[in-house]
Structures are given as C-alpha cells and as structure tokens.
Amino acid sequence: MAAMKTDYTAIARSSLLLRNTSDELSERILSQAHSRSYERGATVFLQGERATAIFIVLEGWVKLYRIAPNGAEAVVGVFTKGRSFGEAMAFSHGTYPVAAEAVTDCTLLRIESDTLLRMIRDEPDVALSILAATFAHLHGLVAQIEQLKAQTGAQRVAEFLLELCTAPSGACTVTLPYEKVLIAGRLGMKPESLSRAFSRLKDAGVTVRQNHAVIADVAALRTFAEEDPADAWSRAV
C-alpha cells in the first residue's frame, strides 16, 4: 500500500478497531490496508454481499442501511471519520446484513478480513480489538432502541444535536452533517415528523437555519432530552 497521509494514519489508529493495539501491530495492519475515495451516493457494499473487509472512515460520512421486504429503507447507522464498520461479519466470513453507501464524498480505509484472520493466529490482540469494536456497535444499537422506545421525537432530535455539539454549556451552533431526510431515517422518523420536532425544539432554545442549528443553552437542551418523555411531550406540543 502506498504510504497514507499522516493525518489518515492518525485517524485510523484512533479508531476503536486499532486504538488498543500496539504501534507495531497497527503498523502491520495498516501496511496491508488501502484507502479508496467514493463519490456521494456510491455503494461501498450491498446487503447480502459476502463480507470480505472491515472499513474505517477517514473522511466524510457513510450510512449503513437495510432494505425491508416492502422496499422501505431503514437506516441502521451513520459513520464519520475514525469510525469503523463491518467487523462482526468479516470476522465470521458471513454476509453483510446491511448495505453501505457514501452519504458525502468520502475516503475509506479497507482492511481485508483475511489479513486480520491470519494475524489473529499470532496476535490475539487483533481478535480482542475486533470484539471490542463489535461490542461498541451492539451498544450503539441498544441505545438506538432505547431512544425509539423511551424518548419523544423531539427528544431524539435534541440528543442528535447534543452529539454534534462541542460546547459543554452555554450557546452553541452545530452544522447538520447530512441531509434532513437521512437525519430523519437515522432517528426512526419520517421527514415531516423531523420538521415538527425541530419546530417543537424552538421552546427549548433551538433555531434551525438551513443546515445549521443554533442552540441557546446546551445544558437546558440536555435537560430536555433527559427528562421524562411525558413531561417532554407536554412541553413540545
């Protein structure tokens, strides 16, 4: 593989997949990986395709989604730089249970699963890293289910904005990283429900201007997101 840019190497090593491996082991893995750029809308892999690689996002955004029997699209996750995906299926030589698509122009690092499986025989830490990344994905899916079951739509949108916010308190402006239709899918909502949720968040100090959300008080928005759904609903309607 041609030498990666220094910042790409740092991003890859910060990923959950490589974070806890030694510098020597990370270097061995990265020396056999390769990066590839995708245009917005390009397919990375298809649902049901044989899983042959693990990916780390170096730039841009990628969505994982499933197509239901009725043709509806269910967004499973949206990943940006430093996030890895595809670990569990590549580890088991199975098929991808989801499809992956570039949400924006992006660059991904591809690590062949056979490469990692060969290394596992000599370096058990590789298996531990794959298991840790897989557990993190499982934890994320459980958190999504909890949000769908225990939070109103407005609270889910509030949580999404807080994840993007870099300020622990006070005012903050965040850039919505991708289209509102995809945000709605990621949060288990229809686009019209997302619009209503943004309107309801005005009372919580959130103003949306094109692809930016201005948060008047981060702490107040966090309180709204964490309060009892019945109370949040009564405030949001």
C-alpha positions in Angstrom: 0.0 0.0 0.0 1.3 3.5 -0.8 2.0 5.5 2.3 -1.1 7.1 3.7 -1.2 10.8 4.7 -0.1 11.3 8.2 -3.5 12.5 9.3 -5.1 9.5 7.8 -2.8 7.2 9.7 -3.6 9.1 13.0 -7.4 8.8 12.3 -7.1 5.0 11.6 -5.1 4.5 14.7 -7.6 6.4 16.8 -10.4 4.1 15.6 -11.9 1.6 18.1 -10.6 -1.2 15.9 -6.9 -0.1 16.3 -6.9 2.1 19.4 -5.8 -0.6 21.8 -3.3 -2.4 19.6 0.4 -1.8 19.8 2.1 0.6 17.4 3.9 -2.3 15.8 0.7 -4.3 15.3 -1.1 -1.2 14.0 1.7 -0.6 11.5 1.5 -4.2 10.3 -2.3 -3.9 9.8 -2.1 -0.5 8.1 0.8 -1.6 5.8 -1.6 -4.2 4.2 -4.7 -1.9 4.0 -5.5 0.5 1.3 -7.6 3.7 1.0 -10.3 4.5 -1.6 -12.3 7.5 -2.3 -16.1 7.3 -3.0 -18.3 10.0 -4.5 -21.6 10.9 -2.8 -24.2 8.2 -3.4 -21.7 5.5 -4.3 -22.2 2.0 -3.0 -19.5 0.6 -0.6 -21.1 -2.8 -0.4 -24.5 -4.3 -0.7 -26.8 -6.1 1.7 -26.2 -9.9 1.3 -22.8 -9.4 -0.3 -20.1 -11.7 1.1 -18.2 -9.8 3.9 -14.5 -9.6 2.9 -13.3 -6.4 4.6 -13.6 -4.0 7.5 -13.7 -0.3 6.9 -12.5 2.8 8.7 -13.8 6.2 7.7 -11.0 8.6 7.0 -13.1 11.5 5.6 -16.8 12.1 5.0 -19.9 10.2 6.1 -21.2 6.7 5.3 -24.6 5.3 6.1 -25.5 1.7 6.8 -29.0 0.7 5.9 -31.3 -2.3 5.3 -34.0 -2.7 2.7 -37.2 -4.3 4.1 -39.3 -6.7 2.1 -41.7 -3.9 1.3 -38.8 -1.8 -0.2 -38.6 0.6 2.7 -35.1 1.8 3.8 -34.2 1.5 7.5 -31.0 3.5 8.4 -29.0 1.4 10.9 -26.2 3.9 11.5 -24.2 6.8 10.1 -20.5 6.9 10.5 -17.8 9.6 10.1 -14.0 9.9 10.5 -12.4 7.5 12.9 -15.4 5.1 13.0 -15.1 1.5 11.8 -17.7 -0.9 10.5 -18.1 -4.4 9.1 -16.1 -6.1 11.9 -18.5 -8.8 13.0 -19.4 -10.2 9.6 -15.9 -10.0 8.2 -14.7 -11.9 11.3 -17.1 -14.7 10.7 -16.9 -14.9 6.9 -20.6 -14.2 6.7 -22.5 -11.8 4.5 -23.2 -8.1 5.2 -26.6 -7.8 6.9 -26.7 -4.2 5.7 -25.7 -2.1 2.7 -23.2 0.8 3.0 -23.4 4.0 0.9 -21.4 7.2 0.8 -23.5 10.0 2.2 -21.0 12.6 1.2 -17.8 12.4 -0.8 -15.6 10.2 1.4 -12.4 8.3 1.8 -12.4 4.9 3.5 -9.6 2.6 4.6 -10.3 -1.0 3.6 -8.7 -3.8 5.7 -9.1 -7.3 4.2 -10.7 -9.7 6.7 -8.4 -12.5 5.7 -5.4 -10.3 6.6 -6.8 -9.9 10.1 -7.7 -13.5 10.5 -4.2 -14.6 9.6 -2.8 -12.1 12.2 -5.1 -13.5 14.9 -3.1 -16.7 15.0 0.0 -14.9 16.1 -1.5 -11.8 17.7 -4.6 -12.5 19.9 -4.9 -8.7 20.5 -6.4 -8.4 17.0 -9.3 -10.6 18.0 -9.8 -8.6 21.1 -9.9 -5.4 19.1 -12.5 -6.8 16.7 -14.6 -8.0 19.6 -14.4 -4.5 21.3 -15.5 -2.8 18.1 -18.3 -5.3 17.6 -19.5 -4.7 21.2 -19.4 -0.9 20.7 -21.7 -1.3 17.6 -24.1 -3.5 19.7 -24.2 -1.0 22.5 -25.0 1.7 19.9 -27.9 -0.3 18.5 -29.2 -0.9 22.0 -29.0 2.9 22.7 -31.0 3.5 19.4 -33.7 1.1 20.5 -33.9 2.8 23.9 -34.3 6.1 22.2 -37.1 4.8 20.0 -38.9 3.3 22.9 -38.3 5.8 25.7 -38.0 9.3 24.0 -40.3 11.5 22.0 -39.2 12.6 18.5 -38.2 16.0 19.8 -36.0 14.4 22.5 -34.3 12.2 19.9 -33.5 15.2 17.8 -32.2 17.0 20.8 -29.9 14.1 21.6 -28.7 14.1 18.0 -27.8 17.8 18.2 -26.1 17.3 21.5 -23.9 14.6 20.0 -22.7 17.2 17.4 -22.2 20.0 19.9 -18.7 20.7 21.1 -19.6 23.1 24.0 -20.5 21.5 27.3 -22.6 24.5 28.3 -23.7 27.9 27.0 -24.7 28.7 23.4 -23.5 26.5 20.5 -24.0 26.4 16.8 -23.8 23.0 15.1 -23.7 22.1 11.4 -26.1 19.4 10.3 -23.7 16.9 8.7 -26.0 15.4 6.1 -29.5 15.8 4.6 -32.5 16.1 6.8 -34.1 13.1 5.1 -31.2 11.0 6.3 -31.3 12.5 9.8 -35.0 11.5 10.0 -34.1 8.0 8.9 -31.3 7.8 11.4 -33.7 8.8 14.2 -36.5 6.5 13.2 -38.7 9.3 12.0 -40.4 10.5 8.8 -39.2 13.8 7.3 -42.4 15.6 8.2 -42.0 14.3 11.8 -38.5 15.7 11.9 -39.7 19.1 10.8 -42.3 19.1 13.5 -39.7 18.1 16.1 -37.4 21.0 15.0 -40.4 23.3 15.4 -41.1 21.9 18.9 -37.5 22.5 19.9 -37.9 26.2 19.5 -39.2 26.3 23.0 -36.1 24.5 24.2 -33.9 27.3 22.6 -33.1 25.6 19.2 -33.3 27.6 16.0 -32.6 25.8 12.6 -31.3 27.9 9.8 -30.7 25.8 6.6 -28.1 23.3 7.6 -27.2 24.9 11.0 -28.9 24.6 14.4 -28.3 27.4 16.9 -28.6 26.1 20.5 -29.2 28.9 23.0 -28.4 26.8 26.1 -26.7 23.4 25.8 -27.4 22.5 29.4 -31.1 23.3 29.0 -31.3 21.2 25.9 -29.7 18.3 27.7 -32.2 18.6 30.5 -35.0 18.5 27.9 -33.5 15.4 26.2 -33.2 13.5 29.5 -36.4 14.4 31.2 -39.5 12.1 31.5 -41.0 11.7 28.0 -44.4 12.6 29.3 -43.2 15.9 30.5 -41.1 16.5 27.4 -44.1 15.8 25.2 -46.3 18.2 27.1 -43.7 20.9 26.6 -43.1 20.0 23.0 -46.7 20.1 21.8 
